Amino acid sequence: MSTPHVPHPLLSVAPDKLRPTQITVGKAEVAEKRDIWRNLGKKKRKELIAAHWFPGVVGPKGKIYIVDHHHLGLALLEEGVKTVPVMVQRDFSWLEPDVFWRTMEFNRWAHPYDQHSNRMSYEDIPASLDKLADDPYRTLAARAREADGYSKDAMPYAEFLWADFYRRQLQLPGGKVSAKVMQQALLLAHGHAAAYLPGWAGASE
């Protein structure tokens, strides 16, 4: 059996039609991306969207599932952006839902874990970006990377692994990333306990 051919790999899709392939995001990151968007002029907004194609997979019933840029997608949805470019990686529209999701996870294109690091069923992955749950540890992991706590890594879902590491090590009162927490996070990032994580930059002297 031959797989369907995607005649137009670059699609224009409304953000509210994009299907997520994970359960959580860091809502503080989404808010930051919204702030950046609001401060851009019309030309810069067009340039930002043109430079950020959403990698996607065509799933059952022709639904478009994105496999990256969930934070940006949610930010643009909340800002009322009409369409975004999606670069189709594969067409799996002919697969049954259970086979589709197993295939997605095998390819590291799905991350069915909730904001407490619990493995969930594929049915728990939201049908739309605006239903993604907040994981403040995902925000902490992103900010630690931005502060050179560790290096960006091509491994899919690398920041989720860092989020799980911090979840076991630090408390986030009120789900907020304070300056004190950031200081502790950076120290932990350069400790030997984090050596197994993608992008680990080595132990502090």
PyMOL commands that set and color helices and strands:
alter all, ss='L'
color gray80, all
select helices_A, chain A and resi 15-17+27-38+42-51+60-62+70-78+97-106+122-124+129-131+136-146+158-169+173-175+179-189+192-194
alter helices_A, ss='H'
color red, helices_A
select strands_A, chain A and resi 10-13+18-19+24-25+54-58+64-66+84-91+133-134
alter strands_A, ss='S'
color yellow, strands_A
deselect
rebuild
show_as cartoon
